[in-house]
C-alpha cells in the first residue's frame, strides 16, 4: 500500500474509532491496530493525534458536502431541500460512524475551547461553514431556509444518536420541512 492509501485507511479507521470513543477516549494505538500498522508508522503519516482527528473531521465534513452536492444536482429550492433531507437521513442511519464522528467533533471543540485552544475549533468551524455554504446555495441563499435545515439536521442527529426509532412520536414534527419562497412566505 502506498503512503496515501495508508493515510486514507487511517482516516477511515479514525472516523470509526473517534466516533465511538471521542477525542480523549481514543488512543492512537487503537487506530494503529485497526489499520494494522505500528504507532511509529502512524506518526510518520500524521504528526500526532490532533492531526489524525482533524483529518477525520475534515473527511466527515467533506463526505457530507459531497453527499449534499450529489443529492441536489439539477435541483433547487424545495426540491433540493427534500433531496438533501432524504440523503442525510439515509446516510446517518446507514453509516452511524458519520453521525457519531459529527457529534464527537462538536464535543472536542467545546473541550478544546474550554482549555483555551481556539485553533482546534477554528479548523472544525471552517468545515462547518463549507457545509453551511453547500446547503445555502441550492436553498436559494436564504438564511432562514438554511438555518431551519441545519436545525432540523441537528435534531435528527440527536434523535438518531439517542436511539429513537423512526416511527417514534418524537419524529412526527419532522415529516414536513418548512421552506420559504422568495416572497418571504412559507409554502402552504
C-alpha positions as CSV (number, residue, x, y, z in Angstrom):
1,X,0.0,0.0,0.0
2,X,1.3,3.5,-0.8
3,X,1.6,6.1,1.9
4,X,-1.5,7.9,0.5
5,X,-3.5,4.7,0.6
6,X,-2.4,4.1,4.2
7,X,-3.3,7.6,5.2
8,X,-6.7,7.0,3.7
9,X,-7.0,3.8,5.8
10,X,-6.0,5.7,8.9
11,X,-8.6,8.5,8.3
12,X,-11.4,6.0,7.8
13,X,-10.3,4.0,10.9
14,X,-10.0,7.2,12.9
15,X,-13.6,8.2,12.0
16,X,-14.8,4.9,13.4
17,X,-12.7,5.0,16.5
18,X,-13.1,8.7,17.3
19,X,-16.8,8.4,16.6
20,X,-17.0,5.6,19.2
21,X,-14.6,6.9,21.8
22,X,-14.3,10.6,21.2
23,X,-11.0,12.5,21.0
24,X,-10.0,12.0,24.6
25,X,-11.2,8.4,24.8
26,X,-9.5,7.1,21.7
27,X,-5.8,6.2,21.7
28,X,-3.6,6.4,18.6
29,X,-2.6,2.8,19.5
30,X,-6.3,1.7,18.9
31,X,-6.3,3.4,15.5
32,X,-2.9,1.9,14.5
33,X,-4.1,-1.6,15.5
34,X,-7.3,-1.1,13.5
35,X,-5.3,-0.2,10.4
36,X,-2.7,-2.8,11.0
37,X,0.3,-0.5,11.4
38,X,2.6,0.3,14.2
39,X,2.2,3.5,16.2
40,X,5.6,4.8,14.9
41,X,4.4,4.3,11.4
42,X,1.2,6.1,12.2
43,X,3.2,9.1,13.3
44,X,5.2,9.1,10.1
45,X,1.8,9.6,8.3
46,X,0.4,12.1,10.8
47,X,2.3,14.4,13.2
48,X,0.1,13.4,16.1
49,X,-3.4,12.5,17.5
50,X,-4.7,16.0,16.9
51,X,-3.8,15.9,13.2
52,X,-5.5,12.5,12.8
53,X,-8.6,13.8,14.5
54,X,-8.7,16.9,12.3
55,X,-8.2,14.8,9.2
56,X,-11.1,12.5,10.2
57,X,-13.2,15.6,11.0
58,X,-12.4,17.1,7.6
59,X,-13.3,13.8,5.8
60,X,-16.6,13.6,7.7
61,X,-17.5,17.1,6.6
62,X,-16.3,16.5,3.0
63,X,-18.2,13.3,2.7
64,X,-21.4,15.1,3.9
65,X,-20.8,18.0,1.5
66,X,-20.3,15.6,-1.4
67,X,-23.5,13.8,-0.5
68,X,-25.4,17.1,-0.5
69,X,-23.9,18.2,-3.8
70,X,-24.9,14.9,-5.4
71,X,-28.4,14.9,-3.9
72,X,-29.1,18.4,-5.2
73,X,-27.6,18.1,-8.7
74,X,-30.0,19.8,-11.0
75,X,-32.3,20.8,-8.1
76,X,-33.0,24.0,-6.2
77,X,-35.4,25.3,-3.7
78,X,-37.8,23.0,-2.0
79,X,-36.8,20.0,-4.2
80,X,-33.2,20.5,-3.1
81,X,-34.3,20.7,0.5
82,X,-36.2,17.4,0.4
83,X,-33.4,15.7,-1.6
84,X,-30.8,16.8,1.0
85,X,-33.0,15.8,3.9
86,X,-33.6,12.3,2.5
87,X,-29.9,11.8,1.6
88,X,-28.8,12.9,5.1
89,X,-31.4,10.8,7.0
90,X,-30.4,7.8,5.0
91,X,-26.7,8.4,5.4
92,X,-26.7,8.7,9.2
93,X,-28.9,5.6,9.6
94,X,-26.8,3.5,7.2
95,X,-23.4,5.0,8.3
96,X,-23.7,5.6,12.0
97,X,-20.0,6.3,12.3
98,X,-20.5,9.5,10.3
99,X,-23.1,10.7,12.7
100,X,-21.1,9.8,15.8
101,X,-18.0,11.5,14.3
102,X,-20.0,14.7,13.9
103,X,-21.2,14.5,17.4
104,X,-17.7,13.9,18.7
105,X,-16.4,16.9,16.6
106,X,-18.7,19.2,18.5
107,X,-17.7,17.8,21.9
108,X,-14.0,18.0,21.0
109,X,-14.3,21.7,20.0
110,X,-16.1,22.5,23.2
111,X,-13.5,20.7,25.3
112,X,-10.6,22.3,23.5
113,X,-12.0,25.8,23.8
114,X,-12.7,25.2,27.5
115,X,-8.9,24.7,27.7
116,X,-8.2,27.9,25.7
117,X,-7.4,26.2,22.4
118,X,-9.3,28.2,19.8
119,X,-7.3,26.8,16.9
120,X,-8.8,23.4,17.1
121,X,-12.3,24.8,16.9
122,X,-11.4,27.2,14.1
123,X,-10.5,24.2,11.9
124,X,-13.8,22.4,12.7
125,X,-15.8,25.6,12.3
126,X,-14.2,26.2,8.8
127,X,-15.6,22.8,7.8
128,X,-19.0,23.6,9.2
129,X,-19.0,26.9,7.2
130,X,-18.2,25.0,4.0
131,X,-21.1,22.7,4.8
132,X,-23.4,25.6,5.5
133,X,-22.5,27.2,2.2
134,X,-23.1,23.9,0.3
135,X,-26.6,23.8,1.8
136,X,-27.3,27.5,1.4
137,X,-26.8,27.8,-2.3
138,X,-29.4,25.2,-3.5
139,X,-31.9,26.6,-0.9
140,X,-31.7,30.0,-2.7
141,X,-29.2,31.6,-0.4
142,X,-32.0,32.1,2.1
143,X,-30.6,32.2,5.6
144,X,-33.9,31.2,7.1
145,X,-34.2,28.1,5.0
146,X,-30.6,27.2,5.6
147,X,-30.9,27.8,9.4
148,X,-34.0,25.7,9.6
149,X,-32.5,22.9,7.5
150,X,-29.4,22.8,9.7
151,X,-31.5,23.0,12.9
152,X,-33.7,20.1,11.7
153,X,-30.5,18.2,10.9
154,X,-29.1,18.7,14.4
155,X,-32.4,17.5,15.9
156,X,-32.3,14.4,13.7
157,X,-28.7,13.8,14.8
158,X,-29.8,13.9,18.4
159,X,-32.8,11.6,17.9
160,X,-30.7,9.0,16.0
161,X,-27.8,9.2,18.4
162,X,-30.2,8.6,21.3
163,X,-31.7,5.6,19.5
164,X,-35.2,6.9,18.9
165,X,-36.7,4.6,16.1
166,X,-38.0,6.4,13.1
167,X,-41.7,5.6,13.9
168,X,-41.5,7.1,17.5
169,X,-43.7,10.0,18.2
170,X,-40.8,12.4,18.6
171,X,-40.2,12.2,14.8
172,X,-43.8,13.4,13.9
173,X,-42.9,17.0,13.6
174,X,-40.1,16.2,11.2
175,X,-42.3,14.9,8.4
176,X,-42.6,18.3,6.7
177,X,-39.7,20.7,6.5
178,X,-40.7,24.3,6.1
179,X,-39.5,26.1,3.0
180,X,-39.8,29.9,2.4
181,X,-40.0,31.0,-1.2
182,X,-38.6,34.4,-2.3
183,X,-41.8,36.1,-1.4
184,X,-40.9,35.6,2.3
185,X,-43.9,33.4,2.9
186,X,-43.8,29.7,3.8
187,X,-45.3,27.2,1.5
188,X,-48.8,26.2,2.3
